[in-house]
């Protein structure tokens, strides 16, 4: 039996899940030195939402945040989450952009890149895995966990084996909805350990109230690493809280060896920050509760609230139950995609259309059409000819790797924003979030101008004539 390792998510998924990713860099910096002393396996610090929120809401450069964290975290590995060929965005990028992004992420301080694809299509992970390893990083592949008649243990073992063959350095079971049951986890972890020779990590969310039990059983079954968030940003829709997990494993063969008192001190630093966001209304106390509905509908919590707001906007809340019944049917029609971004939004919207119009697939969003055409990757099971015909008529389905259809784009992105470039990384910020990045670049220029004039003022004052 070996010690269990812990990846701390307070700087990424913790605040993403509870306060819409609003934690500022200045709130992170004072505690990094202590976080670095704990002996965590890794600190998760970066991902799509953290990157987007930095630019969109905080007027911060996400690259600058990463460098600032790296400067202070000298011993602990820094980890990020990456949506395979989508990088941090919502569409496929050509290989040249994927390669450049990964090179720069690692150069600026990332050690471990957790790479996943909503469809578990290995072809969408290939370039990212190769680029990570070439840049000297650790390529972790994450399996998007879901429940369906075709997502059984054999399916997950096959995906894990493919990932290992493709060069993955470790594997994460990514249970974004918090629906992996404790005894299912035992089966899954045991079989994964038999099938692959690389470490297994478990990432779940407390949303439905079962993740603590699932972690304990997974630990007993031999999982190597678990993801937790310090208590002020733990539980609720976030990861299980760090301190109780460390305490639960003490004096057992799985003891993490981490200093509970030090971890507690760090949690105390984050508590007033959490309270501030609660007072500002950014932390909705609702997300701190247990949402057992997730277990019944097998729909992620975030998707449930999206459906509610879509229906409320259309004044059709009376159709809520009907939409929930339609979700699994749409999912079956589409070959059982896991309900993770972007598939969760797509399946949800189609279920709303089908229910409200009373005529299935009368209206189909272009994303769903592209998915059926094969442009997102391969569905878990083939889509029937009948459904294909309904959605894309006689159009041909593409069966190759989606990114093979894309021409290099880095040069185009670079020339589109040349007047704003202050660092190579700006091109990537723009590639991922074009409008938001330009707005930020303009803000940055204005700020610089202001700073320059104020310096000028003070200089005038300090030099008496
Ligand atoms: Co998560």
Boltz pocket constraint, residues with backbone or C-beta under 6 A from the ligand:
constraints:
  - pocket:
      binder: B
      contacts: [[A, 13], [A, 175], [A, 176], [A, 203], [A, 204], [A, 205]]
      max_distance: 6.0
